């Protein structure tokens, strides 16, 4: 199952369905994320989303590779 598609179930291409979620992160982690986001000209929220999506995509690639073995 592709987790990326499961998350956007019920959404269309122009308006992906997004759920607001709160996370608790330590101060240093937030500050590091802000620096990274500023360097990429992104909002903090967009930076966290991009990092998580990259991680999920890599996880799915790794999972598929394991299934093929």
N, C-alpha and C positions, 0 to 999 in steps of 0.2 A: 504494500500500500504506500502510495506517495503521500507523505505527511503534508507537503506544501499544498497539494490539491485538496486534501481533507480540511485544511484550515479555511480555505476560501470557498467551501461548499455553499452554494446559494448566492454567490456573488457573480457579477458580470465583469467583463474585462475593463470596463470604464470606471466601475465603482466597487473595488474590492471591499468585502465586508471586514471590518476591523473591530475588535473588541478592546475596550479600554481595560487595562490591567495594571495594578500597582505592584511594584517590587521593592524590596528593601535591600539596599546595597550600602556598603560602608562608604564613608566620606571620600577616602582616597580613590576608590574605584570610580565614583562619580566624577571626581575632578579629572582623573585620567581620561575618562570617556569624553568629558567636555573638551579637553585639549585635542584629542583625536578628532572629534566632531568639528571643532573650529578649523583644524588643519584641512579638513575635507569639505569645508563650507556647508556643513549639514547641521540640522538641529540635533540636540541630544537624543530626542526620541527617534529620529530618523537614523542616527548612527547606531543606536542599540538594535533597532529593527534590522538594519543591514548586516550587522555582525551576527545576529541570530539566524537570519536567512542563509548567510554563507555557511554557518555551522550546520544547519539542518540539511542543506544541499550536499555538503561533504559527507555527512552521516548517511544520507540516502545512497550516495555513490559507494561508500564503504560497505554498506549493508548489501547492496546489489552484488558487489564483488565477492562478498562472502557466500552469498547464495549460489553463485555460479561455480564455486569451488567444489 
